[in-house]
Every structure is written in C-alpha cells, then in structure tokens.
Amino acid sequence: MDNVVYAESARTLCEVLAERVKSYKRKHPRLNSHQVAKRFNMSASSLTRIMNGDIRTPSIDQVLRVLRGTGCDDILAYLEEYFPEVAGAYKDIYRSMRDKVKYSELHAEEYLSDDKYFRILLICFSRIGTTRNQIFEAFGQVGVLALDHLNEREIVKVDEDGRVRGCSDLISFSDKTVRNVLSKSVMHCSDLSFRNSYNFLSYHSESVSKEGQKRIQEILFDANEEIKKIISMKEYEGDMQVYVGLVSDLLMESKQKEKIQ
C-alpha cells in the first residue's frame, strides 16, 4: 500500500507528515523547500509549518497533498491503519471529494501555474481538445513545442483522429490552482470590455450588510450551478472553448469573517 511504514502510530498525524516530507527531501537533495511545495501544489509556508510541527491539526487538503506528494497510494486506508483516531474525521470529506471529482496530477497542476503552458493545457482538457495546427495558429512554434512537451510527459495524448486531449476525464484543481488559473486567464485574454458577444467583465467593491453579503454568495452559487448544467448538456456542445470565473471575498479578512461565522 505504501513505501513508508511507521512502527509507532502513537505519533501525531502532523509529526508523520513532517517525517514524510523530510524523507522526500532526503531522496531529492537538489530540491529546496519551495520546489518541494510546488511539486506538492501547496504553499511553501504551509509545508514549512508542517515540517516544523507548527500545525497541530492539519486540514484535509494539507493531508492529501503531503500523502499524495510523498507517494501514498491509498490515503484513506493509510489513515485507517495508522491513525484510526483521526480517520473518522477525514473519511466522509475525503470520500465525498474522491467520488465527486478527480484531482489533477501534481505535475499537471505545475504546468497550470506556468504562463507558457496553462492555456494550451486548458484547451486540451476541453471536450473537443485541439490539434497541432490550431495550437500553431494561436501560439506559433513555441506553442507546438509546449504541446509536444506535454505529450511527452503524458499529460496530454494524441487520439486516432489526430486531436490532442488531456490524459484523463475533466479534472478538478486545488483552490490555489483555481486562483492562479483565473488570474492568468483574465490577464492573458485581450480586449476584455464590459460586455460584447463573447466576453463579460465586471467588478464591484462596496460595503454591505451581512445579509447582503450572504445574498451575493447565494447568487454566485446559483449562477455556478447553472453554468455547470450548460457545459454538461449535450445540446450545448460545440467548438467554442471558453472560460468562466466567479469570485467574491472580503476585503478585510480576519475581523469581518469573525462577524459572519
């Protein structure tokens, strides 16, 4: 099940996560902490806090990323065998995540953080995929070389019909990757105006009541559900590869979030 076995299960989960990271770094001496964190698709500060034992109760996201990044094949089985006292707390969350979405491979998420690759990768993971000619027309020879590299890494593949597609089904990214992709998508798509036939850009910043903030979240949630229905319906399948992003947050995080909770 796993290539790292611990004789003592009395240690805390965070201590074991720290040891797994340290073991990984010993096996990859040329990688610094920042590079390891990038491979695990987590922040360098979170990784450092885990290594230093500063996080007493790691989040499910941190647990998944460290265990996956250090080579754990069956995360839930690992937790149930070595840490049954905490497995129950993670079980329902992890199973729900595992059943509903597929997480992208760590190396795929690395490329989504790279300006050279992220749009090409998103195009390949769309339903219709793309072709070398289409990539050449849009990105030139540099784009074709990037596409070939993704193919060599088995992140994308060339089908019998010559179309290039992602090597898995539609995938779900970590929150960190979603933020990066949304930011890069807006910055790289030119000629965004308030609204025309194919794009929409709007921004609002204001002080509202707790009820107003809640209503905004409800509207965004409803819109997100409608968008997911449209992109999954057969009648709307086509050749226009688009992106849609929805985001809302508080301008002053700490104090204002305490009021909402």
C-alpha positions in Angstrom: 0.0 0.0 0.0 2.8 2.4 0.9 6.5 2.5 0.8 6.8 4.3 4.2 5.9 2.3 7.3 6.0 3.6 10.8 6.4 1.3 13.8 4.9 3.8 16.2 1.4 5.0 15.5 1.5 7.0 18.7 3.0 9.9 16.9 0.6 12.6 15.8 -0.5 12.8 12.2 1.3 16.1 11.7 4.6 14.5 13.0 4.3 11.7 10.5 3.5 14.2 7.7 6.6 16.1 8.7 8.7 13.0 8.6 7.3 12.0 5.2 8.3 15.5 3.8 11.8 15.2 5.4 12.2 11.7 3.9 11.1 13.0 0.5 13.6 15.9 0.7 16.4 13.4 1.6 15.6 11.4 -1.5 15.6 14.6 -3.6 18.5 16.6 -2.3 18.6 19.0 -5.2 15.1 20.3 -4.3 14.6 23.1 -1.8 11.5 23.5 0.3 9.9 25.9 -2.2 10.4 23.5 -5.1 9.0 20.6 -3.0 6.0 22.7 -2.1 5.4 23.4 -5.8 5.5 19.7 -6.6 3.0 19.1 -3.8 1.0 22.0 -5.1 0.8 23.7 -1.7 2.3 26.9 -0.3 5.9 26.9 0.9 4.7 28.4 4.2 2.3 25.6 4.9 4.9 23.0 4.1 7.4 24.7 6.4 4.9 24.9 9.2 4.2 21.2 8.8 7.9 20.3 8.8 8.4 22.5 11.9 5.4 21.0 13.8 3.7 24.3 13.9 0.4 22.9 12.6 -1.3 20.7 15.3 -4.4 19.8 13.3 -3.7 19.7 9.5 -6.5 20.4 7.1 -7.8 17.6 4.8 -6.2 19.4 1.9 -2.8 19.5 3.6 -3.0 15.8 4.5 -4.0 14.8 0.9 -1.3 16.9 -0.7 1.5 15.7 1.6 0.5 12.0 1.4 -0.1 12.1 -2.4 3.1 14.0 -2.9 5.2 11.6 -0.9 3.8 8.5 -2.7 0.9 7.2 -0.6 -1.2 5.1 -2.9 -4.4 4.6 -0.8 -4.7 7.6 1.5 -7.9 6.5 3.4 -6.6 3.0 4.0 -3.3 4.6 5.3 -5.2 6.8 7.7 -7.4 4.0 8.9 -4.5 1.6 9.5 -2.0 4.0 11.2 -4.3 6.8 12.6 -7.8 5.3 13.2 -8.5 8.0 15.8 -8.4 10.7 13.1 -9.5 8.7 10.1 -13.2 9.1 11.0 -12.9 12.8 10.9 -11.5 12.8 7.4 -13.4 9.8 6.0 -16.6 11.4 4.9 -14.9 14.5 3.5 -12.3 12.5 1.6 -14.8 10.0 0.2 -17.0 12.8 -1.0 -14.1 14.5 -2.7 -12.9 11.3 -4.2 -16.3 10.2 -5.5 -17.3 13.6 -7.0 -14.1 14.9 -8.6 -10.8 13.7 -9.9 -7.8 15.7 -8.7 -5.4 16.7 -11.4 -1.9 15.0 -11.2 0.6 17.1 -9.3 2.8 17.7 -12.4 -0.2 18.8 -14.4 -1.0 21.4 -11.8 2.6 22.6 -12.0 2.1 23.4 -15.7 -1.1 25.3 -14.9 1.0 27.7 -13.0 3.3 28.3 -16.0 2.4 31.1 -18.4 3.9 29.0 -21.3 1.6 26.0 -20.8 -1.6 26.9 -18.9 -3.8 27.9 -21.8 -2.7 25.1 -24.0 -3.4 22.6 -21.2 -6.9 24.0 -20.6 -7.7 23.8 -24.3 -6.5 20.2 -24.4 -8.7 19.3 -21.4 -11.8 20.8 -23.1 -14.3 18.3 -24.5 -13.1 18.7 -28.1 -9.4 19.0 -27.4 -7.3 20.6 -30.1 -4.8 19.9 -33.0 -1.2 20.8 -33.6 -2.3 23.2 -36.4 -4.8 25.0 -34.1 -2.1 25.4 -31.5 0.4 26.7 -34.1 -2.1 29.2 -35.4 -2.8 30.5 -31.9 0.6 30.3 -30.3 3.1 29.7 -33.1 6.0 27.2 -33.0 6.6 27.9 -29.3 3.1 26.6 -28.6 3.7 23.5 -30.7 6.9 22.8 -28.7 5.0 23.2 -25.5 2.3 20.8 -26.7 4.9 18.2 -27.6 6.4 18.5 -24.2 3.0 17.9 -22.5 2.6 14.9 -24.7 6.0 13.5 -23.8 5.1 13.9 -20.1 1.8 12.0 -20.8 -0.3 14.9 -19.6 -2.0 15.1 -23.0 -2.3 12.5 -25.7 -2.9 12.3 -29.4 -6.1 10.4 -30.4 -6.5 8.3 -33.5 -8.3 11.2 -35.2 -5.3 13.4 -34.6 -6.9 15.5 -31.9 -4.9 16.3 -28.7 -6.8 15.8 -25.4 -6.0 15.6 -21.7 -5.0 12.1 -20.5 -7.9 11.9 -18.1 -11.5 13.0 -17.7 -12.4 16.5 -16.7 -10.4 17.3 -13.6 -10.8 19.5 -10.5 -8.0 21.6 -9.3 -6.9 22.8 -5.9 -8.1 26.2 -4.6 -4.6 27.5 -5.1 -4.5 26.4 -8.8 -8.0 27.8 -9.4 -6.9 31.2 -8.2 -3.8 31.1 -10.4 -5.7 29.9 -13.5 -8.4 32.5 -13.1 -5.9 35.3 -12.6 -3.8 34.2 -15.6 -6.9 33.7 -17.8 -8.0 37.3 -17.2 -4.5 38.7 -17.8 -3.9 36.8 -21.0 -7.2 37.3 -22.7 -7.0 40.7 -24.5 -9.7 43.2 -25.5 -11.9 42.4 -22.4 -14.6 45.0 -22.4 -17.6 45.5 -20.2 -19.7 43.2 -22.4 -19.8 42.1 -26.0 -20.9 38.9 -27.9 -18.3 36.7 -26.3 -16.9 38.2 -23.1 -18.1 39.8 -19.9 -16.0 41.7 -17.3 -17.4 43.4 -14.3 -16.1 44.4 -10.8 -17.8 45.8 -7.8 -16.3 46.8 -4.4 -18.6 48.1 -1.6 -19.6 47.8 2.0 -22.7 45.7 2.5 -24.6 44.1 5.4 -24.2 40.5 6.5 -27.5 39.7 4.7 -26.2 41.5 1.6 -23.0 39.5 1.6 -24.9 36.3 2.1 -27.2 37.1 -0.8 -24.3 37.8 -3.1 -22.9 34.4 -2.3 -26.3 32.8 -3.0 -26.4 34.4 -6.4 -22.9 33.3 -7.3 -23.7 29.8 -6.1 -26.9 29.6 -8.2 -25.0 31.0 -11.3 -22.3 28.5 -10.8 -24.8 25.6 -10.8 -26.5 26.9 -13.9 -23.1 27.3 -15.7 -22.2 23.7 -14.8 -25.5 22.5 -16.2 -24.9 24.3 -19.5 -21.4 23.0 -20.1 -22.5 19.4 -19.3 -25.6 19.4 -21.6 -25.5 17.6 -24.9 -27.4 20.3 -26.7 -24.8 23.0 -25.9 -21.8 21.0 -27.1 -19.7 23.0 -29.6 -16.3 24.2 -30.7 -16.1 27.4 -28.8 -13.6 26.9 -26.0 -14.4 29.3 -23.2 -13.6 30.0 -19.6 -15.9 31.3 -16.9 -14.8 32.5 -13.5 -16.8 33.6 -10.4 -15.2 35.1 -7.3 -16.2 37.1 -4.3 -14.4 37.7 -1.0 -14.0 40.1 1.9 -11.5 43.0 1.6 -10.5 42.7 5.3 -10.3 39.1 6.0 -9.8 38.4 9.7 -12.2 40.6 11.6 -15.0 40.6 9.0 -15.0 36.8 8.8 -15.4 36.5 12.5 -18.6 38.5 12.2 -20.0 36.2 9.6 -19.3 33.0 11.4 
